[in-house]
């Protein structure tokens, strides 16, 4: 883990209120893993006070890329950052997706900005078949940044099927063997609850990346607890996650 000022390499808009910011270190960035995140200080002053957690979206040599959506004052400030400005990164933090299981088919489920960690992830498994199921509210939120084989669902039916990603998943699984398939998902808790219920009677491996507001990002503040079925105490999303087996958590 390190804390370091990075120079901004790029900051581009890819969809409605959605951006990808690239930052550059003076040194090569090694050993980053898909699913990990950084806590980013978006301003040099004390407002906003807390850092913001962002999943690693891609890594290219000494450059790290983060996908984000404007949802508040912190991300609004980040969207206005210019090339060659500097921002401070704390990380890498958290655990990572387990890509070592014996599976042939990979389904990636992203709800909204939850799609963020998948471009980096698929680069780690170039020989696997994968499909991305991307759920948005409406067409202007959709994109395919860094991804192929993307299927969409939208709440208003303006792109893909009208419905949610669970509807898409149900269609995709009709053609796959459960034992040879693994699901990775990232998005809001409402999507996880629906996914957990849908998979409850199916023998399919599934890992989810949980989102949470965080103060420290490494367990000191105890500010991001989540109930874990196999533990007498709560787990921390920042320290013990953000990746969990969907069957182990209470959502």
C-alpha positions in Angstrom: 0.0 0.0 0.0 1.3 3.5 -0.8 0.1 7.0 -0.6 1.3 9.1 -3.6 0.5 12.1 -5.7 -0.3 11.1 -9.3 -0.4 13.4 -12.3 -3.7 13.3 -14.3 -3.1 11.8 -17.7 -6.7 12.0 -19.1 -10.2 12.7 -17.9 -12.8 11.8 -20.5 -16.6 11.6 -20.5 -17.9 8.2 -21.8 -21.6 8.5 -21.0 -24.1 10.7 -19.2 -22.4 11.9 -16.0 -19.9 9.1 -16.4 -16.1 9.7 -16.8 -12.8 7.8 -16.9 -9.9 9.4 -15.3 -6.3 8.2 -16.0 -3.5 9.0 -13.6 0.2 8.5 -14.1 3.0 7.7 -11.6 6.7 8.3 -12.0 7.2 4.6 -11.4 5.7 1.5 -13.0 2.7 0.3 -11.1 2.9 -3.4 -10.4 0.9 -6.1 -8.6 -2.5 -4.5 -8.9 -5.3 -7.0 -8.9 -8.9 -6.8 -10.4 -11.4 -5.9 -7.7 -9.0 -3.8 -5.7 -9.6 -0.1 -5.2 -8.0 3.2 -4.3 -9.1 5.9 -1.9 -8.7 9.2 -3.8 -8.4 12.7 -2.3 -10.2 14.7 -4.9 -9.2 18.1 -3.5 -6.1 19.6 -2.1 -8.1 21.4 0.7 -10.3 20.1 3.4 -13.5 20.0 1.3 -14.7 17.4 0.8 -13.1 16.0 4.0 -13.1 12.3 3.1 -11.5 10.5 0.3 -13.6 8.7 -2.3 -13.2 4.9 -3.1 -12.9 3.9 -6.7 -12.3 0.5 -8.3 -9.4 0.0 -10.6 -10.8 0.1 -14.1 -7.6 -0.5 -16.1 -3.8 -0.5 -15.7 -1.4 0.4 -18.5 2.2 0.5 -17.5 2.5 3.3 -15.0 -1.0 4.5 -15.6 -4.1 3.6 -13.6 -7.6 4.3 -14.8 -10.8 4.8 -12.7 -14.4 5.0 -14.0 -16.7 7.2 -12.0 -20.1 8.8 -12.1 -21.0 12.2 -10.8 -23.2 11.6 -7.8 -22.2 14.4 -5.4 -19.7 17.2 -4.7 -16.6 14.9 -4.6 -17.2 13.4 -8.0 -18.2 16.8 -9.4 -14.9 18.2 -8.4 -13.1 15.2 -9.9 -14.9 15.7 -13.2 -13.4 19.2 -13.5 -9.8 18.1 -13.1 -7.5 18.9 -15.9 -4.5 17.0 -17.5 -1.3 17.5 -15.5 -3.1 18.4 -12.3 -2.3 16.1 -9.4 -4.4 14.0 -7.1 -3.4 11.9 -4.1 -4.0 8.1 -4.2 -4.1 5.8 -1.2 -3.9 2.1 -2.1 -4.2 -0.5 -3.5 -6.8 -1.5 -1.0 -9.1 -4.5 -0.4 -9.1 -8.1 -1.7 -9.6 -9.2 -5.4 -11.7 -11.3 -7.6 -10.8 -15.0 -7.5 -10.1 -15.9 -11.1 -8.5 -19.3 -10.3 -11.6 -21.4 -10.0 -12.2 -24.1 -12.6 -14.8 -22.4 -14.9 -15.1 -22.0 -18.6 -17.8 -19.4 -18.9 -17.8 -16.0 -17.2 -20.7 -13.7 -16.7 -20.0 -10.2 -15.6 -23.0 -8.3 -14.2 -22.7 -4.5 -13.8 -25.4 -2.2 -12.4 -24.8 1.4 -13.3 -21.2 2.5 -12.4 -20.7 -1.1 -11.0 -19.4 -2.0 -14.4 -16.2 -0.1 -13.5 -13.8 -3.0 -12.5 -14.5 -5.3 -15.4 -12.2 -3.8 -18.2 -9.2 -4.5 -16.0 -10.5 -7.9 -14.9 -11.0 -9.4 -18.4 -7.4 -8.5 -19.3 -6.3 -11.0 -16.7 -8.2 -13.9 -18.3 -7.8 -13.5 -22.0 -8.6 -17.1 -22.9 -12.0 -17.2 -21.1 -15.4 -16.8 -22.7 -17.3 -13.9 -21.2 -20.4 -11.8 -21.5 -21.2 -8.6 -19.8 -24.7 -7.9 -18.6 -25.0 -4.2 -18.1 -28.1 -2.7 -16.4 -28.9 1.0 -16.8 -31.8 3.2 -16.2 -31.8 4.6 -19.7 -29.8 4.6 -23.0 -27.7 7.7 -22.3 -26.1 5.9 -19.3 -24.9 3.0 -21.4 -21.4 2.5 -22.8 -18.9 -0.3 -23.6 -15.7 1.3 -22.4 -13.0 -1.4 -22.4 -15.5 -4.2 -22.9 -16.8 -6.5 -25.6 -19.8 -8.8 -25.7 -22.0 -6.4 -23.8 -25.8 -7.0 -23.4 -28.0 -4.2 -22.0 -31.1 -4.0 -19.9 -32.8 -0.6 -19.2 -35.6 0.4 -17.0 -37.3 2.4 -19.8 -36.5 0.0 -22.6 -34.5 2.6 -24.6 -31.5 0.1 -25.0 -31.5 -3.7 -24.8 -34.3 -5.4 -23.1 -36.8 -3.5 -20.9 -36.2 -4.9 -17.5 -33.2 -5.6 -15.3 -30.0 -7.6 -15.4 -31.6 -10.6 -13.7 -33.9 -10.9 -16.7 -30.8 -10.9 -18.9 -29.1 -13.5 -16.7 -32.0 -15.8 -16.8 -31.8 -15.9 -20.6 -28.0 -16.4 -20.7 -28.0 -19.3 -18.2 -30.4 -21.3 -20.4 -27.5 -22.0 -22.7 -24.8 -22.6 -20.1 -23.8 -25.5 -17.8 -24.0 -24.2 -14.2 -20.9 -26.2 -13.1 -18.7 -24.5 -15.7 -20.0 -21.0 -15.2 -19.0 -18.3 -12.7 -20.6 -14.9 -12.1 -19.0 -11.7 -11.0 -21.2 -8.8 -10.1 -20.8 -5.2 -9.0 -23.5 -2.7 -8.4 -26.1 -1.5 -5.8 -27.4 -3.7 -3.0 -30.8 -3.9 -4.5 -29.3 -5.7 -7.5 -27.4 -8.0 -5.1 -30.5 -8.9 -3.2 -32.3 -9.8 -6.4 -29.3 -11.8 -7.6 -28.9 -13.6 -4.3 -32.6 -14.7 -4.4 -32.3 -15.8 -8.0 -29.2 -17.9 -7.4 -30.5 -19.5 -4.2 -31.6 -22.7 -5.9 -28.8 -22.8 -8.5 -25.3 -24.3 -8.1 -23.4 -21.4 -9.6 -20.3 -19.7 -8.2 -20.9 -16.0 -7.7 -18.7 -13.2 -6.2 -19.9 -9.7 -5.7 -18.0 -6.4 -5.2 -19.8 -4.4 -2.6 -20.0 -0.6 -2.6 -19.8 1.6 0.5 -18.9 5.0 1.6 -15.5 4.7 3.4 -13.5 7.1 5.6 -10.1 5.3 5.9 -10.3 2.4 3.4 -8.3 0.0 5.5 -10.3 -0.9 8.6 -9.3 1.7 11.2 -12.6 3.7 11.2 -14.9 0.6 11.2 -17.3 2.6 9.0 -18.3 0.0 6.4 -19.5 -3.1 8.2 -21.5 -5.9 6.5 -23.1 -8.9 8.1 -21.4 -12.2 7.2 -23.2 -15.5 7.6 -20.0 -17.5 8.6 -18.8 -15.1 11.2 -19.8 -14.1 14.7 -18.9 -10.5 14.0 -19.4 -8.1 11.1 -16.9 -8.0 8.2 -15.6 -4.7 6.9 -16.1 -4.0 3.2 -12.9 -2.1 2.9 -10.6 -4.6 4.7 -12.3 -8.0 4.3 -13.8 -7.2 0.9 -15.0 -5.6 -1.2 -15.2 -9.0 -2.9 -17.5 -11.6 -1.1 -19.1 -14.9 -2.1 -22.7 -13.9 -2.5 -23.8 -16.8 -0.4 -21.8 -15.6 2.6 -23.3 -12.1 3.1 -26.5 -10.7 4.4 -27.6 -8.0 2.0 
